[in-house]
């Protein structure tokens, strides 16, 4: 990754998150801090936002809730 691209990551978190190498680096950092569920939650929400078929929205929302938000969530954020 070029120095210029990395500098853009420093300027804006969105730039980092929308670049495969930046996302991988951030995910590795969060894993080292025992908080990778935060980026996984964000990725799941981004995938939800891109869902085109209305019939798939409810199951995806339920999965996000069960995995990240409910009191019994496996990876609560």
N, C-alpha and C positions, 0 to 999 in steps of 0.2 A: 504494500500500500504506500502510495506516495506521501511525502511530508505534507503537501498541500491538502490532500484528502483528510489526513489526520487532523490538520489544523481546522478544517471545516467541522470535524466532529467536536472539537473543543468549543467552537462557536455556537453549536446548536445540537442538542440531544437528538432531535429528529434526524439530522444528517447521519449520526452514528447509528441509530436504530434502523434506518432504511438502507444500510450498506451491510452486505453479508459479513464482511470481515469485522466491521464495527460491532455488529450485533453479537458475533461470536466472542469478541474480546470482552464486551460488556457482560455477556452471559458467564464467561470464565471468572471475571471479577466478582460478580454476584455469588457465584458458587463458592468462591474462596471466602466470602463473607457470610456464608450459610443463609443466603436470601434469594436464591435463584427462582423461587416461586413467583417473585415479583415480575421478572421478565417473562416468565411463562404465562402469567396472567395477562400481561400486556399483549403478547403474541396471540393468545386465544381471543382476546377482545378485537384485535385487528382482523383476525380471520372471520370473526362473527360479523364485523362491519362490511366485509366483502361478500357475504352470503347473498346470493341473488334469489334463491327459491324460498318463498315464505314458509313452506312446509318444513324447511330445515332450521328455521330460526329458533323455534321453541326447543327442539332437542339440544341445539348448541348452547342456548341460554341455560338450560337445565344442567348441562355438563359443566359449564363455567361456574354456576352457582354451587353445584355439589363439590367440585374440585377445589375451589378457591374462596368461597364466601360463607357457606353454611358453617354452623358451629361444629359440625363433624367433618369439615373439609379435610381432605388428605394433604393439601398444600395451602393452608389458609394464609391469606394476605391481610 
